[in-house]
């Protein structure tokens, strides 16, 4: 690996670490934000739709932005929106303005969606160069950031530190990390010279994105990432409140439980590479989904808060590899790899960001614990469809595209690495 590629990979890792810290900082303080806004659980679900709304805008636009301008432009714009969103949420929380929190989360979500799809494309391009799994570690850095954010949030919650000042400080840290990362990422990754011409015939590139879904295998991959991302997103949005309201623990204990989940996600992603190389995607993802089923079932049915809290480790381990592995599988194609990765990433972020807030409305009627059975059903679907993650066959030779279940992603563009 040359020095430029090493800096490129390090920049991706650093920004994902910062993004995870920002996300967990918000999640760890959701009970305090809800109490400060004086809203119900159902109303909090409506506030969280700000994150979902903005994220869907960012995710929807990201693939086309990357094709026209390259990943670095999408990441730069996303970073600016993430920082702006955190600052707005900080100010609105301090003023007890629910509408302001909604708007700040919309900005934060738009930045996260815009940047993270680009990061998956950038990470897949690095995989092609180094010929080793990179996406699990890249997402592991996001999870490690959530551990840092959860630890910070837990400590500041216990100290009753103001939420506004907490999120403002995190925004400053993300700004510093983003500036360094953007300068180290090469220009032009994923850029398609035909994008401008195609956009004249196809407004926004929707037809191009829709065409890739004609592949039945890609549809199954999309369903898997939808289910696994839903399981991860449900914990990110609701786990602290699930423990506080469903198991009657303190807000600090709720944050500690989320820390356990985030730590398990981190361990799963950093150790996933060797498992994928040895056992392949199909077995790893199928077993992972079943482990998540066991963990989430215990969280739902156990009368013991201690058992439920410990079970979140299984939930986190099981959900950890779903998103990065499906991104690699989506790129098993000699053409249109960037579009396919963007399409599957979009499906994942729909589940990750839109699904969990929707759970809040159901929880308002039946409670959070029973609502989580919806997530269980999705995990069973993921385990059932895991066979679609096997390496694709070459259209001309019929051979598998790569041994061992890991496939470097072709034709994503490597930009100017000089």
Order of alpha helices (4+ residues) and beta strands (2+ residues): alpha-alpha-alpha-alpha-alpha-alpha-alpha-alpha-alpha-alpha-alpha-alpha-alpha-alpha-alpha-alpha-alpha-alpha
